[in-house]
Amino acid sequence: MSSTSEDRVRIGRYLARTRAEGPGERTAVWVQGCTIHCAGCFNPHLWTFRGGAEWTATDLLARVLAEETDGLTLLGGEPFDHAAPLAAVAAGVRDAGRSVMTFSGYTTAQLDAAVRGGRTGVAALLAATDLLIAGPFVAGLVDRARPWAGSTNQEFVPLSDRFPDLLAAARSTPDRLEITVAADGLVSVNGWADDDTLDALLHDLGRRTVSPAP
């Protein structure tokens, strides 16, 4: 697991409001940087630790709380490669009465080993997480039944009992894919879909949104 600054984190994408990254309306933060590199990853552009925008934990927390959503979802990249600053953000979100979901490509066994090895940032982020979705994406085990998870090996692990609806929602919430088209034509996608579904959606979207030249 990579070690980053205690109070600064590189953010690859910030989404103020989404209903595709957990139950209810949530703020989603994708960190920039991952050491796992799962084959078939949906966000390989977030593997590098270069790029994105650097935030202090204090500024990121203030921005998240200002959104007034149901909670925060941490994705990546790999949140536990940025554990210390994200732990401070997550703790502040929970102190405000909101829930925290964290996605990780590490298994629970690997995270537990990191804690036993003295990785205090990892321990702190686990302590500030209500629902952990853990395990690498495995392209041959695509999950078509549960929301949010990409493959069936990934575990849904409740780490607190403060928000029992988080785990319950995994049994009743349909998977969602959000596609946003900005005024300048930039297309942004979040949620999860297999390559064939995504290609079909974006192909159809392109035909519907691209105007013919004058």
PyRosetta script that sets phi, psi and omega in degrees:
from pyrosetta import init, pose_from_sequence

init()
pose = pose_from_sequence("MSSTSEDRVRIGRYLARTRAEGPGERTAVWVQGCTIHCAGCFNPHLWTFRGGAEWTATDLLARVLAEETDGLTLLGGEPFDHAAPLAAVAAGVRDAGRSVMTFSGYTTAQLDAAVRGGRTGVAALLAATDLLIAGPFVAGLVDRARPWAGSTNQEFVPLSDRFPDLLAAARSTPDRLEITVAADGLVSVNGWADDDTLDALLHDLGRRTVSPAP")
pose.set_psi(1, 130.8)
pose.set_omega(1, -179.4)
pose.set_phi(2, -71.4)
pose.set_psi(2, 152.6)
pose.set_omega(2, 176.5)
pose.set_phi(3, -112.6)
pose.set_psi(3, 126.9)
pose.set_omega(3, 179.9)
pose.set_phi(4, -117.9)
pose.set_psi(4, 178.9)
pose.set_omega(4, -178.6)
pose.set_phi(5, -54.9)
pose.set_psi(5, 145.7)
pose.set_omega(5, -178.9)
pose.set_phi(6, -67.3)
pose.set_psi(6, -28.2)
pose.set_omega(6, -173.8)
pose.set_phi(7, -126.4)
pose.set_psi(7, 6.4)
pose.set_omega(7, 178.7)
pose.set_phi(8, -131.8)
pose.set_psi(8, 146.6)
pose.set_omega(8, -178.5)
pose.set_phi(9, -143.5)
pose.set_psi(9, 143.1)
pose.set_omega(9, 177.8)
pose.set_phi(10, -91.3)
pose.set_psi(10, 127.8)
pose.set_omega(10, -177.1)
pose.set_phi(11, -109.5)
pose.set_psi(11, 124.6)
pose.set_omega(11, 178.6)
pose.set_phi(12, -85.4)
pose.set_psi(12, -31.2)
pose.set_omega(12, 178.8)
pose.set_phi(13, -156.5)
pose.set_psi(13, 140.9)
pose.set_omega(13, 177.0)
pose.set_phi(14, -126.9)
pose.set_psi(14, 125.8)
pose.set_omega(14, 179.6)
pose.set_phi(15, -123.1)
pose.set_psi(15, 113.9)
pose.set_omega(15, -172.9)
pose.set_phi(16, -61.8)
pose.set_psi(16, -41.7)
pose.set_omega(16, -175.4)
pose.set_phi(17, -143.3)
pose.set_psi(17, 131.6)
pose.set_omega(17, 176.9)
pose.set_phi(18, -152.3)
pose.set_psi(18, 151.5)
pose.set_omega(18, 172.4)
pose.set_phi(19, -116.0)
pose.set_psi(19, 14.1)
pose.set_omega(19, -178.7)
pose.set_phi(20, -105.7)
pose.set_psi(20, -6.0)
pose.set_omega(20, -174.9)
pose.set_phi(21, -118.7)
pose.set_psi(21, 44.1)
pose.set_omega(21, -179.4)
pose.set_phi(22, 129.8)
pose.set_psi(22, 172.6)
pose.set_omega(22, -177.0)
pose.set_phi(23, -72.9)
pose.set_psi(23, 146.7)
pose.set_omega(23, 179.4)
pose.set_phi(24, 73.8)
pose.set_psi(24, -163.4)
pose.set_omega(24, 178.0)
pose.set_phi(25, -97.9)
pose.set_psi(25, 124.5)
pose.set_omega(25, -171.7)
pose.set_phi(26, -130.6)
pose.set_psi(26, 157.6)
pose.set_omega(26, 168.3)
pose.set_phi(27, -94.6)
pose.set_psi(27, 132.4)
pose.set_omega(27, -177.3)
pose.set_phi(28, -117.1)
pose.set_psi(28, 136.3)
pose.set_omega(28, -179.9)
pose.set_phi(29, -128.2)
pose.set_psi(29, 122.0)
pose.set_omega(29, 175.7)
pose.set_phi(30, -102.6)
pose.set_psi(30, 120.4)
pose.set_omega(30, 178.5)
pose.set_phi(31, -81.5)
pose.set_psi(31, 156.0)
pose.set_omega(31, -179.4)
pose.set_phi(32, -99.9)
pose.set_psi(32, 107.5)
pose.set_omega(32, 178.1)
pose.set_phi(33, 130.1)
pose.set_psi(33, 127.9)
pose.set_omega(33, 179.4)
pose.set_phi(34, -153.7)
pose.set_psi(34, 137.1)
pose.set_omega(34, 179.1)
pose.set_phi(35, -101.2)
pose.set_psi(35, 0.4)
pose.set_omega(35, -173.3)
pose.set_phi(36, -88.5)
pose.set_psi(36, -48.0)
pose.set_omega(36, 175.0)
pose.set_phi(37, 60.9)
pose.set_psi(37, 58.9)
pose.set_omega(37, 177.9)
pose.set_phi(38, -62.9)
pose.set_psi(38, 134.8)
pose.set_omega(38, 175.0)
pose.set_phi(39, -63.3)
pose.set_psi(39, 131.6)
pose.set_omega(39, -178.9)
pose.set_phi(40, 83.5)
pose.set_psi(40, 10.9)
pose.set_omega(40, -179.9)
pose.set_phi(41, -52.9)
pose.set_psi(41, 140.8)
pose.set_omega(41, -179.9)
pose.set_phi(42, -74.8)
pose.set_psi(42, -21.1)
pose.set_omega(42, -175.0)
pose.set_phi(43, -129.9)
pose.set_psi(43, 56.4)
pose.set_omega(43, -178.2)
pose.set_phi(44, -63.8)
pose.set_psi(44, -21.5)
pose.set_omega(44, 178.1)
pose.set_phi(45, -68.3)
pose.set_psi(45, -11.6)
pose.set_omega(45, 178.4)
pose.set_phi(46, -98.4)
pose.set_psi(46, 8.2)
pose.set_omega(46, 177.3)
pose.set_phi(47, -70.2)
pose.set_psi(47, -42.8)
pose.set_omega(47, -176.5)
pose.set_phi(48, -67.7)
pose.set_psi(48, 146.8)
pose.set_omega(48, 177.0)
pose.set_phi(49, -89.2)
pose.set_psi(49, 2.8)
pose.set_omega(49, 173.4)
pose.set_phi(50, -95.9)
pose.set_psi(50, 158.0)
pose.set_omega(50, 179.0)
pose.set_phi(51, 88.4)
pose.set_psi(51, -169.5)
pose.set_omega(51, -175.6)
pose.set_phi(52, 69.3)
pose.set_psi(52, -163.2)
pose.set_omega(52, 179.6)
pose.set_phi(53, -129.9)
pose.set_psi(53, 136.9)
pose.set_omega(53, -179.4)
pose.set_phi(54, -85.7)
pose.set_psi(54, 129.0)
pose.set_omega(54, 178.1)
pose.set_phi(55, -121.3)
pose.set_psi(55, 147.9)
pose.set_omega(55, 165.8)
pose.set_phi(56, -80.7)
pose.set_psi(56, 154.4)
pose.set_omega(56, 177.7)
pose.set_phi(57, -60.2)
pose.set_psi(57, -37.7)
pose.set_omega(57, -179.5)
pose.set_phi(58, -62.8)
pose.set_psi(58, -45.9)
pose.set_omega(58, -179.5)
pose.set_phi(59, -67.9)
pose.set_psi(59, -39.4)
pose.set_omega(59, 179.6)
pose.set_phi(60, -65.4)
pose.set_psi(60, -42.1)
pose.set_omega(60, 178.4)
pose.set_phi(61, -61.5)
pose.set_psi(61, -44.5)
pose.set_omega(61, -179.9)
pose.set_phi(62, -60.8)
pose.set_psi(62, -40.8)
pose.set_omega(62, 179.7)
pose.set_phi(63, -65.5)
pose.set_psi(63, -44.4)
pose.set_omega(63, -179.8)
pose.set_phi(64, -62.7)
pose.set_psi(64, -45.9)
pose.set_omega(64, -178.6)
pose.set_phi(65, -64.8)
pose.set_psi(65, -31.2)
pose.set_omega(65, -179.7)
pose.set_phi(66, -68.2)
pose.set_psi(66, -20.2)
pose.set_omega(66, -178.8)
pose.set_phi(67, -73.0)
pose.set_psi(67, -25.0)
pose.set_omega(67, 178.9)
pose.set_phi(68, 57.1)
pose.set_psi(68, 41.1)
pose.set_omega(68, 174.4)
pose.set_phi(69, -91.4)
pose.set_psi(69, -177.8)
pose.set_omega(69, -178.0)
pose.set_phi(70, -72.5)
pose.set_psi(70, -22.4)
pose.set_omega(70, -178.4)
pose.set_phi(71, 173.7)
pose.set_psi(71, -172.3)
pose.set_omega(71, -175.7)
pose.set_phi(72, -117.8)
pose.set_psi(72, 136.5)
pose.set_omega(72, 171.9)
pose.set_phi(73, -117.3)
pose.set_psi(73, 126.9)
pose.set_omega(73, -179.2)
pose.set_phi(74, -104.9)
pose.set_psi(74, 127.2)
pose.set_omega(74, -178.1)
pose.set_phi(75, -137.6)
pose.set_psi(75, -170.7)
pose.set_omega(75, 178.9)
pose.set_phi(76, -165.7)
pose.set_psi(76, -156.4)
pose.set_omega(76, 15.3)
pose.set_phi(77, 49.0)
pose.set_psi(77, -168.1)
pose.set_omega(77, -179.6)
pose.set_phi(78, -131.7)
pose.set_psi(78, 108.8)
pose.set_omega(78, -178.3)
pose.set_phi(79, -55.1)
pose.set_psi(79, -36.4)
pose.set_omega(79, -176.3)
pose.set_phi(80, -77.8)
pose.set_psi(80, -6.2)
pose.set_omega(80, 168.1)
pose.set_phi(81, -82.9)
pose.set_psi(81, -2.3)
pose.set_omega(81, 178.1)
pose.set_phi(82, -134.4)
pose.set_psi(82, 37.8)
pose.set_omega(82, -164.3)
pose.set_phi(83, -63.6)
pose.set_psi(83, -44.0)
pose.set_omega(83, -172.0)
pose.set_phi(84, -62.9)
pose.set_psi(84, -53.0)
pose.set_omega(84, 179.0)
pose.set_phi(85, -66.2)
pose.set_psi(85, -36.0)
pose.set_omega(85, 179.2)
pose.set_phi(86, -68.1)
pose.set_psi(86, -31.4)
pose.set_omega(86, 177.0)
pose.set_phi(87, -61.9)
pose.set_psi(87, -40.0)
pose.set_omega(87, 178.7)
pose.set_phi(88, -65.2)
pose.set_psi(88, -40.8)
pose.set_omega(88, 178.2)
pose.set_phi(89, -65.5)
pose.set_psi(89, -48.5)
pose.set_omega(89, -178.0)
pose.set_phi(90, -61.5)
pose.set_psi(90, -40.9)
pose.set_omega(90, 179.2)
pose.set_phi(91, -62.5)
pose.set_psi(91, -39.4)
pose.set_omega(91, 178.3)
pose.set_phi(92, -66.6)
pose.set_psi(92, -37.2)
pose.set_omega(92, 177.3)
pose.set_phi(93, -64.0)
pose.set_psi(93, -43.4)
pose.set_omega(93, -179.9)
pose.set_phi(94, -69.5)
pose.set_psi(94, -35.3)
pose.set_omega(94, 176.7)
pose.set_phi(95, -61.5)
pose.set_psi(95, -26.8)
pose.set_omega(95, 178.7)
pose.set_phi(96, -84.8)
pose.set_psi(96, 4.0)
pose.set_omega(96, 176.8)
pose.set_phi(97, 86.5)
pose.set_psi(97, 17.0)
pose.set_omega(97, -179.4)
pose.set_phi(98, -113.5)
pose.set_psi(98, 159.1)
pose.set_omega(98, -174.4)
pose.set_phi(99, -91.2)
pose.set_psi(99, 159.5)
pose.set_omega(99, 178.9)
pose.set_phi(100, -128.9)
pose.set_psi(100, 125.2)
pose.set_omega(100, 170.4)
pose.set_phi(101, -110.8)
pose.set_psi(101, 137.8)
pose.set_omega(101, 178.7)
pose.set_phi(102, -129.4)
pose.set_psi(102, 127.7)
pose.set_omega(102, 173.9)
pose.set_phi(103, -95.2)
pose.set_psi(103, 142.4)
pose.set_omega(103, 178.0)
pose.set_phi(104, -146.6)
pose.set_psi(104, 140.8)
pose.set_omega(104, 172.2)
pose.set_phi(105, -82.5)
pose.set_psi(105, -8.6)
pose.set_omega(105, 174.6)
pose.set_phi(106, -80.0)
pose.set_psi(106, 149.5)
pose.set_omega(106, 174.1)
pose.set_phi(107, -79.1)
pose.set_psi(107, 163.7)
pose.set_omega(107, 176.5)
pose.set_phi(108, -61.9)
pose.set_psi(108, -34.9)
pose.set_omega(108, 178.4)
pose.set_phi(109, -63.5)
pose.set_psi(109, -41.1)
pose.set_omega(109, 178.8)
pose.set_phi(110, -67.1)
pose.set_psi(110, -39.8)
pose.set_omega(110, 178.6)
pose.set_phi(111, -66.5)
pose.set_psi(111, -42.2)
pose.set_omega(111, 177.6)
pose.set_phi(112, -62.1)
pose.set_psi(112, -39.1)
pose.set_omega(112, 178.6)
pose.set_phi(113, -65.0)
pose.set_psi(113, -37.8)
pose.set_omega(113, 177.6)
pose.set_phi(114, -63.6)
pose.set_psi(114, -39.9)
pose.set_omega(114, 178.3)
pose.set_phi(115, -64.6)
pose.set_psi(115, -45.5)
pose.set_omega(115, 179.4)
pose.set_phi(116, -63.3)
pose.set_psi(116, -28.2)
pose.set_omega(116, 179.6)
pose.set_phi(117, -82.7)
pose.set_psi(117, 5.7)
pose.set_omega(117, 175.1)
pose.set_phi(118, 93.9)
pose.set_psi(118, 12.6)
pose.set_omega(118, 179.0)
pose.set_phi(119, -77.4)
pose.set_psi(119, 91.2)
pose.set_omega(119, -174.3)
pose.set_phi(120, -67.3)
pose.set_psi(120, -32.0)
pose.set_omega(120, 177.9)
pose.set_phi(121, -64.5)
pose.set_psi(121, -41.3)
pose.set_omega(121, 177.6)
pose.set_phi(122, -62.9)
pose.set_psi(122, -44.7)
pose.set_omega(122, 178.4)
pose.set_phi(123, -60.4)
pose.set_psi(123, -41.2)
pose.set_omega(123, -178.0)
pose.set_phi(124, -68.2)
pose.set_psi(124, -38.9)
pose.set_omega(124, 178.9)
pose.set_phi(125, -69.5)
pose.set_psi(125, -38.6)
pose.set_omega(125, 174.5)
pose.set_phi(126, -61.0)
pose.set_psi(126, -41.9)
pose.set_omega(126, -178.6)
pose.set_phi(127, -66.2)
pose.set_psi(127, -24.6)
pose.set_omega(127, -178.2)
pose.set_phi(128, -99.8)
pose.set_psi(128, 8.7)
pose.set_omega(128, -179.6)
pose.set_phi(129, -105.7)
pose.set_psi(129, 134.4)
pose.set_omega(129, 176.8)
pose.set_phi(130, -90.7)
pose.set_psi(130, -40.1)
pose.set_omega(130, 177.9)
pose.set_phi(131, -133.7)
pose.set_psi(131, 121.9)
pose.set_omega(131, 179.0)
pose.set_phi(132, -104.5)
pose.set_psi(132, 132.1)
pose.set_omega(132, 169.9)
pose.set_phi(133, -112.0)
pose.set_psi(133, 110.1)
pose.set_omega(133, -166.5)
pose.set_phi(134, -121.6)
pose.set_psi(134, 144.9)
pose.set_omega(134, 175.4)
pose.set_phi(135, 123.6)
pose.set_psi(135, 150.4)
pose.set_omega(135, -178.8)
pose.set_phi(136, -71.7)
pose.set_psi(136, 152.7)
pose.set_omega(136, 172.0)
pose.set_phi(137, -72.6)
pose.set_psi(137, 131.1)
pose.set_omega(137, 177.5)
pose.set_phi(138, -118.5)
pose.set_psi(138, 113.6)
pose.set_omega(138, -172.0)
pose.set_phi(139, -61.6)
pose.set_psi(139, -27.3)
pose.set_omega(139, -179.8)
pose.set_phi(140, -83.3)
pose.set_psi(140, -1.3)
pose.set_omega(140, -178.3)
pose.set_phi(141, -124.8)
pose.set_psi(141, 44.2)
pose.set_omega(141, -176.9)
pose.set_phi(142, -57.4)
pose.set_psi(142, 131.3)
pose.set_omega(142, -177.9)
pose.set_phi(143, -92.7)
pose.set_psi(143, 111.6)
pose.set_omega(143, 179.8)
pose.set_phi(144, -105.1)
pose.set_psi(144, 5.1)
pose.set_omega(144, -176.7)
pose.set_phi(145, -107.1)
pose.set_psi(145, -44.4)
pose.set_omega(145, -175.6)
pose.set_phi(146, -92.6)
pose.set_psi(146, 148.7)
pose.set_omega(146, 172.8)
pose.set_phi(147, -76.7)
pose.set_psi(147, 158.0)
pose.set_omega(147, 169.1)
pose.set_phi(148, 76.2)
pose.set_psi(148, -44.3)
pose.set_omega(148, -178.8)
pose.set_phi(149, -75.7)
pose.set_psi(149, 146.9)
pose.set_omega(149, 179.0)
pose.set_phi(150, -91.0)
pose.set_psi(150, -31.8)
pose.set_omega(150, -178.3)
pose.set_phi(151, -139.7)
pose.set_psi(151, 156.7)
pose.set_omega(151, -169.6)
pose.set_phi(152, -69.6)
pose.set_psi(152, -18.0)
pose.set_omega(152, 178.4)
pose.set_phi(153, -74.1)
pose.set_psi(153, -17.6)
pose.set_omega(153, -175.1)
pose.set_phi(154, -73.0)
pose.set_psi(154, 134.4)
pose.set_omega(154, -175.9)
pose.set_phi(155, -94.7)
pose.set_psi(155, 140.5)
pose.set_omega(155, 168.9)
pose.set_phi(156, -97.4)
pose.set_psi(156, 112.4)
pose.set_omega(156, -172.2)
pose.set_phi(157, -121.2)
pose.set_psi(157, 107.7)
pose.set_omega(157, 175.0)
pose.set_phi(158, -72.8)
pose.set_psi(158, 128.7)
pose.set_omega(158, -178.5)
pose.set_phi(159, -109.3)
pose.set_psi(159, -3.4)
pose.set_omega(159, 173.9)
pose.set_phi(160, -150.4)
pose.set_psi(160, 166.0)
pose.set_omega(160, 177.6)
pose.set_phi(161, -108.4)
pose.set_psi(161, 16.4)
pose.set_omega(161, -176.9)
pose.set_phi(162, -73.7)
pose.set_psi(162, -30.2)
pose.set_omega(162, -175.7)
pose.set_phi(163, -132.3)
pose.set_psi(163, 71.5)
pose.set_omega(163, -176.6)
pose.set_phi(164, -62.0)
pose.set_psi(164, -19.6)
pose.set_omega(164, -179.7)
pose.set_phi(165, -66.9)
pose.set_psi(165, -21.7)
pose.set_omega(165, -179.2)
pose.set_phi(166, -61.4)
pose.set_psi(166, -49.6)
pose.set_omega(166, -179.4)
pose.set_phi(167, -73.1)
pose.set_psi(167, -38.2)
pose.set_omega(167, 178.8)
pose.set_phi(168, -60.4)
pose.set_psi(168, -37.1)
pose.set_omega(168, -178.5)
pose.set_phi(169, -65.7)
pose.set_psi(169, -24.5)
pose.set_omega(169, 179.3)
pose.set_phi(170, -65.9)
pose.set_psi(170, -20.8)
pose.set_omega(170, -179.7)
pose.set_phi(171, -91.0)
pose.set_psi(171, -12.2)
pose.set_omega(171, -173.7)
pose.set_phi(172, -128.1)
pose.set_psi(172, -9.3)
pose.set_omega(172, -176.6)
pose.set_phi(173, -93.4)
pose.set_psi(173, 128.5)
pose.set_omega(173, 176.6)
pose.set_phi(174, -73.2)
pose.set_psi(174, 152.0)
pose.set_omega(174, 174.7)
pose.set_phi(175, -66.7)
pose.set_psi(175, 142.2)
pose.set_omega(175, -178.8)
pose.set_phi(176, -127.7)
pose.set_psi(176, 147.5)
pose.set_omega(176, 173.0)
pose.set_phi(177, -125.7)
pose.set_psi(177, 122.3)
pose.set_omega(177, 179.9)
pose.set_phi(178, -104.6)
pose.set_psi(178, 128.6)
pose.set_omega(178, 176.6)
pose.set_phi(179, -122.2)
pose.set_psi(179, 123.2)
pose.set_omega(179, -178.8)
pose.set_phi(180, -116.8)
pose.set_psi(180, 131.5)
pose.set_omega(180, 176.9)
pose.set_phi(181, -111.9)
pose.set_psi(181, 114.7)
pose.set_omega(181, -179.8)
pose.set_phi(182, -75.9)
pose.set_psi(182, 168.2)
pose.set_omega(182, -178.8)
pose.set_phi(183, -60.5)
pose.set_psi(183, -29.0)
pose.set_omega(183, 180.0)
pose.set_phi(184, -87.2)
pose.set_psi(184, 5.3)
pose.set_omega(184, 177.9)
pose.set_phi(185, 91.8)
pose.set_psi(185, -3.2)
pose.set_omega(185, 178.8)
pose.set_phi(186, -66.6)
pose.set_psi(186, 127.6)
pose.set_omega(186, -179.7)
pose.set_phi(187, -102.4)
pose.set_psi(187, 125.9)
pose.set_omega(187, 177.8)
pose.set_phi(188, -117.9)
pose.set_psi(188, 139.4)
pose.set_omega(188, -177.6)
pose.set_phi(189, -126.6)
pose.set_psi(189, 135.0)
pose.set_omega(189, 167.9)
pose.set_phi(190, -142.9)
pose.set_psi(190, 167.1)
pose.set_omega(190, -164.2)
pose.set_phi(191, 97.1)
pose.set_psi(191, -167.0)
pose.set_omega(191, -178.6)
pose.set_phi(192, -136.9)
pose.set_psi(192, 140.7)
pose.set_omega(192, 173.1)
pose.set_phi(193, -151.6)
pose.set_psi(193, 153.6)
pose.set_omega(193, 176.0)
pose.set_phi(194, -71.7)
pose.set_psi(194, 166.2)
pose.set_omega(194, -173.5)
pose.set_phi(195, -60.1)
pose.set_psi(195, -41.2)
pose.set_omega(195, -177.9)
pose.set_phi(196, -63.8)
pose.set_psi(196, -43.5)
pose.set_omega(196, 179.2)
pose.set_phi(197, -64.5)
pose.set_psi(197, -43.8)
pose.set_omega(197, -178.9)
pose.set_phi(198, -64.8)
pose.set_psi(198, -43.3)
pose.set_omega(198, 179.0)
pose.set_phi(199, -60.2)
pose.set_psi(199, -42.8)
pose.set_omega(199, -179.5)
pose.set_phi(200, -64.7)
pose.set_psi(200, -42.9)
pose.set_omega(200, -179.3)
pose.set_phi(201, -64.7)
pose.set_psi(201, -45.8)
pose.set_omega(201, -177.8)
pose.set_phi(202, -70.3)
pose.set_psi(202, -32.7)
pose.set_omega(202, 176.8)
pose.set_phi(203, -64.7)
pose.set_psi(203, -45.0)
pose.set_omega(203, 179.3)
pose.set_phi(204, -66.8)
pose.set_psi(204, -40.0)
pose.set_omega(204, 179.5)
pose.set_phi(205, -62.6)
pose.set_psi(205, -41.5)
pose.set_omega(205, 179.3)
pose.set_phi(206, -61.4)
pose.set_psi(206, -40.2)
pose.set_omega(206, 179.6)
pose.set_phi(207, -67.2)
pose.set_psi(207, -30.3)
pose.set_omega(207, -176.5)
pose.set_phi(208, -85.7)
pose.set_psi(208, -25.7)
pose.set_omega(208, -172.1)
pose.set_phi(209, -105.6)
pose.set_psi(209, -17.8)
pose.set_omega(209, -178.5)
pose.set_phi(210, -85.5)
pose.set_psi(210, 120.6)
pose.set_omega(210, -178.8)
pose.set_phi(211, -86.4)
pose.set_psi(211, 146.5)
pose.set_omega(211, 177.5)
pose.set_phi(212, -66.6)
pose.set_psi(212, 150.9)
pose.set_omega(212, 178.6)
pose.set_phi(213, -67.3)
pose.set_psi(213, 146.1)
pose.set_omega(213, 179.0)
pose.set_phi(214, -69.0)
pose.dump_pdb("model.pdb")
